[in-house]
């Protein structure tokens, strides 16, 4: 029944899009030329980060649906859901009659994106890999959603704040060793080619988990050998409180981070979503690593 419905709707969707009086060509971040209506009306964001950026651009009026875990800003919680970003419900998606979907190369499986396009729905794909990539994503979506002025203002603010941080960090006399805990069971951190690794370096720290594995796992024996000077914890899994998350580290009072009371719990969404809020995460991290140079009110 599901496949029958999709194949019935497919030609309808193609006719609807073909009937657009005006269309334009835009190039997405993986180099594809995408044809979109000149006047967008119905957009589906296929990740929480993309939903957030659409709100940042002031074009939430276009959003008709998003995926699970889209919880920021507050208004995003009220949007209809079409499943997860890995396995969206294509029948629900088609029923919403979107004239554009927004996807990410690393987040949304390639075969899912291809299936959506086969249904006659254009998909604009972004590929943010670092802060510069996030800025490029904001600029690209600003063009697609016709919010260029807002996109320019967001990018300018990000650049200004980044320059403030890097200017202050240039004065730092030390670069403490940082262990960034993403999850506790198993203990997972972030290696090279991740947003977290970039933020640690920009904030004036040394990423003790740096290496070829993007998300390496550690046991306590390995962690004790690393002797982190600062521990950052983002995992709130299992409903643990801040004190409970810190308690697992406080069992080791001889660790420099514990001895100097530098075991901090931070908002995970400031570090793991490729949105302008990564700059907030950078400022938070810098204030923890170098409070003498940078202060967040």
C-alpha atoms as a printed R data frame, in Angstrom:
    type eleno elety resid chain resno      x      y       z
1   ATOM     1    CA   UNK     A     1  0.000  0.000   0.000
2   ATOM     2    CA   UNK     A     2  2.786  2.448   0.902
3   ATOM     3    CA   UNK     A     3  4.644  1.932  -2.403
4   ATOM     4    CA   UNK     A     4  1.376  2.076  -4.374
5   ATOM     5    CA   UNK     A     5  0.608  5.466  -2.848
6   ATOM     6    CA   UNK     A     6  4.079  6.815  -3.593
7   ATOM     7    CA   UNK     A     7  3.952  5.759  -7.247
8   ATOM     8    CA   UNK     A     8  0.495  7.315  -7.623
9   ATOM     9    CA   UNK     A     9  1.659 10.615  -6.149
10  ATOM    10    CA   UNK     A    10  4.957 10.726  -8.035
11  ATOM    11    CA   UNK     A    11  3.566 11.987 -11.372
12  ATOM    12    CA   UNK     A    12  1.325 14.415  -9.509
13  ATOM    13    CA   UNK     A    13  4.330 15.927  -7.725
14  ATOM    14    CA   UNK     A    14  6.207 16.199 -11.005
15  ATOM    15    CA   UNK     A    15  3.284 18.020 -12.622
16  ATOM    16    CA   UNK     A    16  2.935 20.389  -9.686
17  ATOM    17    CA   UNK     A    17  6.595 21.373  -9.865
18  ATOM    18    CA   UNK     A    18  6.579 21.579 -13.660
19  ATOM    19    CA   UNK     A    19  3.613 23.928 -13.395
20  ATOM    20    CA   UNK     A    20  5.604 26.549 -11.522
21  ATOM    21    CA   UNK     A    21  5.439 29.746 -13.553
22  ATOM    22    CA   UNK     A    22  8.943 30.804 -12.596
23  ATOM    23    CA   UNK     A    23 11.909 28.799 -11.379
24  ATOM    24    CA   UNK     A    24 15.582 29.471 -10.747
25  ATOM    25    CA   UNK     A    25 18.786 27.484 -10.659
26  ATOM    26    CA   UNK     A    26 20.903 27.386  -7.510
27  ATOM    27    CA   UNK     A    27 24.075 25.425  -6.806
28  ATOM    28    CA   UNK     A    28 24.176 23.481  -3.567
29  ATOM    29    CA   UNK     A    29 27.260 22.732  -1.443
30  ATOM    30    CA   UNK     A    30 28.038 19.464  -3.186
31  ATOM    31    CA   UNK     A    31 28.113 21.165  -6.581
32  ATOM    32    CA   UNK     A    32 24.700 20.122  -7.920
33  ATOM    33    CA   UNK     A    33 22.476 22.517  -9.852
34  ATOM    34    CA   UNK     A    34 19.044 22.502  -8.224
35  ATOM    35    CA   UNK     A    35 15.893 23.940  -9.771
36  ATOM    36    CA   UNK     A    36 13.648 25.611  -7.196
37  ATOM    37    CA   UNK     A    37 10.486 27.703  -7.509
38  ATOM    38    CA   UNK     A    38 11.147 31.424  -7.580
39  ATOM    39    CA   UNK     A    39  8.550 31.840  -4.823
40  ATOM    40    CA   UNK     A    40  9.039 29.065  -2.294
41  ATOM    41    CA   UNK     A    41  6.006 28.218  -0.188
42  ATOM    42    CA   UNK     A    42  6.529 24.808   1.436
43  ATOM    43    CA   UNK     A    43  9.925 23.688   2.760
44  ATOM    44    CA   UNK     A    44 10.915 20.588   4.750
45  ATOM    45    CA   UNK     A    45 14.161 20.633   6.772
46  ATOM    46    CA   UNK     A    46 15.609 17.143   7.090
47  ATOM    47    CA   UNK     A    47 17.816 17.793  10.170
48  ATOM    48    CA   UNK     A    48 17.445 19.757  13.425
49  ATOM    49    CA   UNK     A    49 20.394 21.987  12.457
50  ATOM    50    CA   UNK     A    50 18.779 22.974   9.159
51  ATOM    51    CA   UNK     A    51 15.540 23.748  10.964
52  ATOM    52    CA   UNK     A    52 17.448 26.003  13.339
53  ATOM    53    CA   UNK     A    53 19.170 27.867  10.514
54  ATOM    54    CA   UNK     A    54 15.865 28.453   8.707
55  ATOM    55    CA   UNK     A    55 14.610 30.079  11.912
56  ATOM    56    CA   UNK     A    56 17.826 32.096  12.168
57  ATOM    57    CA   UNK     A    57 17.141 33.421   8.676
58  ATOM    58    CA   UNK     A    58 13.608 34.423   9.642
59  ATOM    59    CA   UNK     A    59 12.027 32.082   7.090
60  ATOM    60    CA   UNK     A    60 10.252 29.726   9.472
61  ATOM    61    CA   UNK     A    61  7.049 30.752   7.683
62  ATOM    62    CA   UNK     A    62  8.110 28.376   4.899
63  ATOM    63    CA   UNK     A    63  8.597 25.307   7.108
64  ATOM    64    CA   UNK     A    64  5.871 22.695   6.909
65  ATOM    65    CA   UNK     A    65  7.760 19.857   8.651
66  ATOM    66    CA   UNK     A    66 11.054 18.703  10.099
67  ATOM    67    CA   UNK     A    67 12.568 15.572  11.655
68  ATOM    68    CA   UNK     A    68 12.876 14.166  15.170
69  ATOM    69    CA   UNK     A    69 14.882 16.052  17.793
70  ATOM    70    CA   UNK     A    70 14.270 19.477  16.223
71  ATOM    71    CA   UNK     A    71 13.855 21.288  19.522
72  ATOM    72    CA   UNK     A    72 15.359 24.730  18.923
73  ATOM    73    CA   UNK     A    73 14.161 27.394  18.847
74  ATOM    74    CA   UNK     A    74 10.990 26.889  20.852
75  ATOM    75    CA   UNK     A    75  8.709 27.244  17.841
76  ATOM    76    CA   UNK     A    76 10.402 24.297  16.106
77  ATOM    77    CA   UNK     A    77  8.893 21.946  18.684
78  ATOM    78    CA   UNK     A    78  5.461 22.523  17.153
79  ATOM    79    CA   UNK     A    79  6.384 21.552  13.595
80  ATOM    80    CA   UNK     A    80  5.037 18.262  12.148
81  ATOM    81    CA   UNK     A    81  7.578 15.406  12.128
82  ATOM    82    CA   UNK     A    82  8.327 13.080   9.239
83  ATOM    83    CA   UNK     A    83 10.490 10.606  11.149
84  ATOM    84    CA   UNK     A    84 14.246 10.625  11.674
85  ATOM    85    CA   UNK     A    85 16.833 12.328   9.478
86  ATOM    86    CA   UNK     A    86 18.183  8.867   8.617
87  ATOM    87    CA   UNK     A    87 14.812  7.265   7.820
88  ATOM    88    CA   UNK     A    88 12.184  9.892   6.982
89  ATOM    89    CA   UNK     A    89  8.679  8.715   6.206
90  ATOM    90    CA   UNK     A    90  8.440  9.353   2.465
91  ATOM    91    CA   UNK     A    91  4.671  8.925   2.399
92  ATOM    92    CA   UNK     A    92  4.253 11.684   4.984
93  ATOM    93    CA   UNK     A    93  6.759 13.824   3.116
94  ATOM    94    CA   UNK     A    94  4.901 13.557  -0.185
95  ATOM    95    CA   UNK     A    95  1.555 14.287   1.494
96  ATOM    96    CA   UNK     A    96  2.946 17.640   2.668
97  ATOM    97    CA   UNK     A    97  3.523 18.713  -0.971
98  ATOM    98    CA   UNK     A    98  6.866 20.443  -0.347
99  ATOM    99    CA   UNK     A    99  8.442 22.432  -3.144
100 ATOM   100    CA   UNK     A   100 11.911 22.043  -1.561
101 ATOM   101    CA   UNK     A   101 13.717 19.827   0.945
102 ATOM   102    CA   UNK     A   102 16.897 20.833   2.758
103 ATOM   103    CA   UNK     A   103 19.437 18.090   3.535
104 ATOM   104    CA   UNK     A   104 23.018 17.620   4.736
105 ATOM   105    CA   UNK     A   105 25.616 15.420   3.052
106 ATOM   106    CA   UNK     A   106 26.888 13.872   6.283
107 ATOM   107    CA   UNK     A   107 23.538 13.674   8.060
108 ATOM   108    CA   UNK     A   108 21.036 12.416   5.489
109 ATOM   109    CA   UNK     A   109 21.835  9.147   3.677
110 ATOM   110    CA   UNK     A   110 22.534  9.570  -0.031
111 ATOM   111    CA   UNK     A   111 19.936  6.975  -1.021
112 ATOM   112    CA   UNK     A   112 17.247  8.833   0.943
113 ATOM   113    CA   UNK     A   113 18.063 12.094  -0.828
114 ATOM   114    CA   UNK     A   114 17.963 10.318  -4.190
115 ATOM   115    CA   UNK     A   115 14.554  8.774  -3.417
116 ATOM   116    CA   UNK     A   116 13.159 12.191  -2.522
117 ATOM   117    CA   UNK     A   117 14.414 13.639  -5.804
118 ATOM   118    CA   UNK     A   118 12.896 10.687  -7.684
119 ATOM   119    CA   UNK     A   119  9.562 11.760  -6.220
120 ATOM   120    CA   UNK     A   120  9.902 15.058  -8.075
121 ATOM   121    CA   UNK     A   121 10.911 17.086  -5.005
122 ATOM   122    CA   UNK     A   122 14.081 19.191  -5.341
123 ATOM   123    CA   UNK     A   123 16.661 18.776  -2.570
124 ATOM   124    CA   UNK     A   124 19.269 21.416  -1.670
125 ATOM   125    CA   UNK     A   125 22.214 19.710   0.060
126 ATOM   126    CA   UNK     A   126 24.638 21.497   2.391
127 ATOM   127    CA   UNK     A   127 27.980 20.195   3.638
128 ATOM   128    CA   UNK     A   128 29.317 22.154   6.632
129 ATOM   129    CA   UNK     A   129 32.549 20.604   7.915
130 ATOM   130    CA   UNK     A   130 33.879 23.471  10.044
131 ATOM   131    CA   UNK     A   131 32.974 27.006  11.117
132 ATOM   132    CA   UNK     A   132 33.757 28.368   7.663
133 ATOM   133    CA   UNK     A   133 31.440 25.709   6.249
134 ATOM   134    CA   UNK     A   134 28.656 26.755   8.606
135 ATOM   135    CA   UNK     A   135 29.018 30.335   7.398
136 ATOM   136    CA   UNK     A   136 28.889 29.121   3.793
137 ATOM   137    CA   UNK     A   137 25.764 27.117   4.628
138 ATOM   138    CA   UNK     A   138 24.061 30.181   6.100
139 ATOM   139    CA   UNK     A   139 24.993 32.182   2.994
140 ATOM   140    CA   UNK     A   140 23.776 29.441   0.639
141 ATOM   141    CA   UNK     A   141 20.474 28.966   2.446
142 ATOM   142    CA   UNK     A   142 20.040 32.723   2.573
143 ATOM   143    CA   UNK     A   143 20.189 32.731  -1.221
144 ATOM   144    CA   UNK     A   144 17.834 29.780  -1.627
145 ATOM   145    CA   UNK     A   145 15.281 31.104   0.883
146 ATOM   146    CA   UNK     A   146 15.669 34.688  -0.355
147 ATOM   147    CA   UNK     A   147 16.957 35.976   2.975
148 ATOM   148    CA   UNK     A   148 20.308 37.279   1.781
149 ATOM   149    CA   UNK     A   149 20.432 40.336   4.051
150 ATOM   150    CA   UNK     A   150 19.717 38.290   7.170
151 ATOM   151    CA   UNK     A   151 22.337 35.715   6.116
152 ATOM   152    CA   UNK     A   152 24.949 38.454   5.663
153 ATOM   153    CA   UNK     A   153 24.182 39.837   9.129
154 ATOM   154    CA   UNK     A   154 24.492 36.387  10.753
155 ATOM   155    CA   UNK     A   155 27.810 35.648   9.040
156 ATOM   156    CA   UNK     A   156 29.168 39.093   9.922
157 ATOM   157    CA   UNK     A   157 28.281 38.538  13.574
158 ATOM   158    CA   UNK     A   158 29.937 35.106  13.555
159 ATOM   159    CA   UNK     A   159 33.094 36.510  11.985
160 ATOM   160    CA   UNK     A   160 33.255 39.399  14.447
161 ATOM   161    CA   UNK     A   161 32.911 37.109  17.461
162 ATOM   162    CA   UNK     A   162 35.420 34.638  16.034
163 ATOM   163    CA   UNK     A   163 37.947 37.434  15.557
164 ATOM   164    CA   UNK     A   164 37.404 38.538  19.167
165 ATOM   165    CA   UNK     A   165 38.139 35.032  20.432
166 ATOM   166    CA   UNK     A   166 41.194 34.491  18.243
167 ATOM   167    CA   UNK     A   167 42.536 37.923  19.158
168 ATOM   168    CA   UNK     A   168 42.254 37.157  22.855
169 ATOM   169    CA   UNK     A   169 43.672 33.632  22.512
170 ATOM   170    CA   UNK     A   170 46.749 35.055  20.793
171 ATOM   171    CA   UNK     A   171 47.638 36.440  24.240
172 ATOM   172    CA   UNK     A   172 47.313 33.073  25.994
173 ATOM   173    CA   UNK     A   173 50.463 31.800  27.683
174 ATOM   174    CA   UNK     A   174 49.288 28.190  27.989
175 ATOM   175    CA   UNK     A   175 47.251 25.686  26.000
176 ATOM   176    CA   UNK     A   176 45.692 23.232  28.478
177 ATOM   177    CA   UNK     A   177 45.064 19.615  27.559
178 ATOM   178    CA   UNK     A   178 41.318 19.082  27.103
179 ATOM   179    CA   UNK     A   179 39.291 15.889  27.170
180 ATOM   180    CA   UNK     A   180 35.857 16.447  25.655
181 ATOM   181    CA   UNK     A   181 33.357 13.778  26.768
182 ATOM   182    CA   UNK     A   182 30.496 13.306  24.334
183 ATOM   183    CA   UNK     A   183 29.065 10.201  25.963
184 ATOM   184    CA   UNK     A   184 29.872  8.131  29.027
185 ATOM   185    CA   UNK     A   185 28.815  4.598  28.180
186 ATOM   186    CA   UNK     A   186 31.024  3.986  26.329
187 ATOM   187    CA   UNK     A   187 33.311  6.968  26.929
188 ATOM   188    CA   UNK     A   188 33.409  8.780  23.587
189 ATOM   189    CA   UNK     A   189 35.309 11.907  22.575
190 ATOM   190    CA   UNK     A   190 35.999 13.813  19.337
191 ATOM   191    CA   UNK     A   191 39.054 13.445  17.143
192 ATOM   192    CA   UNK     A   192 40.290 15.220  14.032
193 ATOM   193    CA   UNK     A   193 37.955 16.659  11.410
194 ATOM   194    CA   UNK     A   194 35.180 17.406  13.905
195 ATOM   195    CA   UNK     A   195 33.592 20.649  15.032
196 ATOM   196    CA   UNK     A   196 34.650 19.922  18.606
197 ATOM   197    CA   UNK     A   197 38.304 19.517  17.650
198 ATOM   198    CA   UNK     A   198 38.218 22.847  15.799
199 ATOM   199    CA   UNK     A   199 36.527 24.606  18.723
200 ATOM   200    CA   UNK     A   200 39.070 23.260  21.233
201 ATOM   201    CA   UNK     A   201 41.955 24.526  19.108
202 ATOM   202    CA   UNK     A   202 40.345 27.924  18.501
203 ATOM   203    CA   UNK     A   203 39.601 28.226  22.230
204 ATOM   204    CA   UNK     A   204 43.283 27.821  23.052
205 ATOM   205    CA   UNK     A   205 43.343 24.192  24.120
206 ATOM   206    CA   UNK     A   206 44.931 20.912  23.040
207 ATOM   207    CA   UNK     A   207 42.520 18.154  22.121
208 ATOM   208    CA   UNK     A   208 43.782 15.057  23.949
209 ATOM   209    CA   UNK     A   209 41.575 12.833  21.761
210 ATOM   210    CA   UNK     A   210 43.013 14.190  18.514
211 ATOM   211    CA   UNK     A   211 43.705 11.472  15.975
212 ATOM   212    CA   UNK     A   212 42.368  9.843  12.809
213 ATOM   213    CA   UNK     A   213 39.233  8.425  14.483
214 ATOM   214    CA   UNK     A   214 36.478 11.036  14.411
215 ATOM   215    CA   UNK     A   215 34.818  9.717  17.565
216 ATOM   216    CA   UNK     A   216 37.300  7.532  19.469
217 ATOM   217    CA   UNK     A   217 36.400  5.481  22.540
218 ATOM   218    CA   UNK     A   218 38.379  5.423  25.761
219 ATOM   219    CA   UNK     A   219 38.549  3.407  28.958
220 ATOM   220    CA   UNK     A   220 39.466  4.856  32.342
221 ATOM   221    CA   UNK     A   221 42.983  3.470  32.231
222 ATOM   222    CA   UNK     A   222 43.626  5.431  29.039
223 ATOM   223    CA   UNK     A   223 42.023  8.563  30.460
224 ATOM   224    CA   UNK     A   224 44.173  8.452  33.581
225 ATOM   225    CA   UNK     A   225 47.263  8.284  31.391
226 ATOM   226    CA   UNK     A   226 46.109 11.325  29.422
227 ATOM   227    CA   UNK     A   227 45.873 13.405  32.632
228 ATOM   228    CA   UNK     A   228 43.538 16.079  31.227
229 ATOM   229    CA   UNK     A   229 43.856 19.560  32.646
230 ATOM   230    CA   UNK     A   230 40.269 20.374  31.642
231 ATOM   231    CA   UNK     A   231 37.318 17.999  31.197
232 ATOM   232    CA   UNK     A   232 34.249 19.112  29.242
233 ATOM   233    CA   UNK     A   233 31.128 16.926  29.462
234 ATOM   234    CA   UNK     A   234 28.150 17.216  27.124
235 ATOM   235    CA   UNK     A   235 26.387 13.907  27.739
236 ATOM   236    CA   UNK     A   236 23.077 14.159  29.573
237 ATOM   237    CA   UNK     A   237 21.995 10.638  28.597
238 ATOM   238    CA   UNK     A   238 20.068  8.632  31.148
239 ATOM   239    CA   UNK     A   239 18.737 11.699  32.935
240 ATOM   240    CA   UNK     A   240 21.914 12.244  34.928
241 ATOM   241    CA   UNK     A   241 22.314 15.544  36.726
242 ATOM   242    CA   UNK     A   242 25.335 17.805  36.371
243 ATOM   243    CA   UNK     A   243 26.619 16.597  39.736
244 ATOM   244    CA   UNK     A   244 26.225 12.945  38.714
245 ATOM   245    CA   UNK     A   245 28.105 13.508  35.464
246 ATOM   246    CA   UNK     A   246 30.941 15.214  37.307
247 ATOM   247    CA   UNK     A   247 30.999 12.552  40.024
248 ATOM   248    CA   UNK     A   248 32.478  9.888  37.741
249 ATOM   249    CA   UNK     A   249 35.548 12.097  37.284
250 ATOM   250    CA   UNK     A   250 35.802 13.183  40.905
251 ATOM   251    CA   UNK     A   251 36.699  9.599  41.794
252 ATOM   252    CA   UNK     A   252 40.187 10.502  40.544
253 ATOM   253    CA   UNK     A   253 41.262 13.450  42.746
254 ATOM   254    CA   UNK     A   254 44.842 13.378  41.458
255 ATOM   255    CA   UNK     A   255 43.818 14.262  37.910
256 ATOM   256    CA   UNK     A   256 44.753 17.898  37.162
257 ATOM   257    CA   UNK     A   257 41.224 18.708  35.942
258 ATOM   258    CA   UNK     A   258 39.683 17.382  39.148
259 ATOM   259    CA   UNK     A   259 42.314 18.902  41.420
260 ATOM   260    CA   UNK     A   260 41.754 22.333  39.860
261 ATOM   261    CA   UNK     A   261 37.945 22.001  39.707
262 ATOM   262    CA   UNK     A   262 37.898 22.162  35.911
263 ATOM   263    CA   UNK     A   263 35.299 19.496  35.151
264 ATOM   264    CA   UNK     A   264 32.519 21.391  33.372
265 ATOM   265    CA   UNK     A   265 29.158 20.309  31.944
266 ATOM   266    CA   UNK     A   266 27.969 22.220  28.878
267 ATOM   267    CA   UNK     A   267 24.976 22.286  26.523
268 ATOM   268    CA   UNK     A   268 25.613 19.634  23.868
269 ATOM   269    CA   UNK     A   269 23.659 21.538  21.222
270 ATOM   270    CA   UNK     A   270 26.259 24.312  21.261
271 ATOM   271    CA   UNK     A   271 28.899 21.857  20.071
272 ATOM   272    CA   UNK     A   272 27.339 19.131  17.944
273 ATOM   273    CA   UNK     A   273 24.966 21.007  15.625
274 ATOM   274    CA   UNK     A   274 26.446 22.828  12.614
275 ATOM   275    CA   UNK     A   275 24.611 26.100  13.201
276 ATOM   276    CA   UNK     A   276 25.629 29.662  14.136
277 ATOM   277    CA   UNK     A   277 25.350 28.589  17.788
278 ATOM   278    CA   UNK     A   278 28.769 26.963  17.420
279 ATOM   279    CA   UNK     A   279 30.114 30.457  18.076
280 ATOM   280    CA   UNK     A   280 28.255 30.408  21.402
281 ATOM   281    CA   UNK     A   281 29.964 27.095  22.127
282 ATOM   282    CA   UNK     A   282 33.348 28.562  21.225
283 ATOM   283    CA   UNK     A   283 32.824 31.466  23.615
284 ATOM   284    CA   UNK     A   284 31.716 29.149  26.415
285 ATOM   285    CA   UNK     A   285 34.717 26.900  25.866
286 ATOM   286    CA   UNK     A   286 37.152 29.810  25.743
287 ATOM   287    CA   UNK     A   287 35.806 31.190  29.011
288 ATOM   288    CA   UNK     A   288 36.416 27.795  30.653
289 ATOM   289    CA   UNK     A   289 39.924 27.318  29.267
290 ATOM   290    CA   UNK     A   290 41.092 30.916  29.588
291 ATOM   291    CA   UNK     A   291 38.900 32.823  32.035
292 ATOM   292    CA   UNK     A   292 41.665 35.409  32.406
293 ATOM   293    CA   UNK     A   293 41.252 36.386  28.743
294 ATOM   294    CA   UNK     A   294 37.622 35.905  27.894
295 ATOM   295    CA   UNK     A   295 34.460 36.299  29.942
296 ATOM   296    CA   UNK     A   296 30.891 35.374  29.027
297 ATOM   297    CA   UNK     A   297 28.389 37.513  31.012
